[in-house]
Amino acid sequence: MTCDHLVCANCAGRVSDGRCPVCRAHRARMQEQQQNPFASLSPAALLALIVGLLAVAMIARQALA
C-alpha cells in the first residue's frame, strides 16, 4: 500500500501530502517499512517461499545422498 491511497483521520487529506504532523509521521513510518524487503510479502507468500525452500533442500539432500 502506498501513501497515495491513505486518508488522514486528523486532517482528512492524503497522507502523501503531509499536511499535518500525523500525516508526516505516518508517511515517514511507511517509508521505513518499505525499506525492508520482506515488508511487502503477504504471510501466504512468505509461507509459500519457506515451503519452496524446504522442498529444494529435500531434493538436493536426496540427490547428494
C-alpha positions in Angstrom: 0.0 0.0 0.0 1.2 3.5 -0.8 0.6 6.8 1.0 -1.4 8.0 -2.1 -4.3 5.8 -1.1 -4.4 6.7 2.6 -6.6 9.5 4.0 -5.6 11.0 7.3 -8.1 10.9 10.1 -6.7 14.1 11.6 -6.8 16.5 8.7 -8.9 14.5 6.1 -6.1 15.0 3.5 -4.0 12.5 1.7 -1.1 11.2 3.8 1.2 11.7 0.8 0.6 15.4 1.0 1.9 15.6 4.6 -0.4 18.4 5.7 -0.3 17.8 9.4 2.2 16.2 11.9 0.2 13.0 11.9 0.5 12.6 8.1 4.2 13.3 8.1 4.9 10.8 10.9 2.8 8.1 9.2 4.5 8.8 5.8 7.9 8.5 7.5 7.0 5.2 9.2 5.7 3.7 5.9 8.9 4.7 4.1 10.9 2.9 6.8 8.8 -0.2 6.4 9.2 -0.2 2.6 13.0 -0.5 3.0 12.6 -4.0 4.5 12.5 -6.4 1.5 10.1 -8.8 3.4 7.6 -6.0 4.3 5.8 -6.2 1.0 5.3 -10.0 1.2 2.0 -11.3 2.5 2.0 -14.1 5.1 0.8 -16.6 2.5 3.6 -15.6 0.1 6.2 -15.9 2.9 4.9 -19.3 3.8 5.0 -20.5 0.2 8.6 -19.2 0.0 9.6 -21.2 3.1 7.8 -24.4 1.8 9.5 -24.0 -1.5 13.0 -23.6 0.1 12.4 -26.7 2.2 11.3 -28.7 -0.9 14.5 -27.6 -2.7 16.6 -28.6 0.3 15.0 -32.0 0.5 15.5 -32.6 -3.2 19.1 -31.6 -3.0 19.7 -33.8 0.0 18.2 -36.8 -1.8 20.3 -36.1 -4.9 23.5 -35.9 -3.0 22.9 -39.0 -0.9 
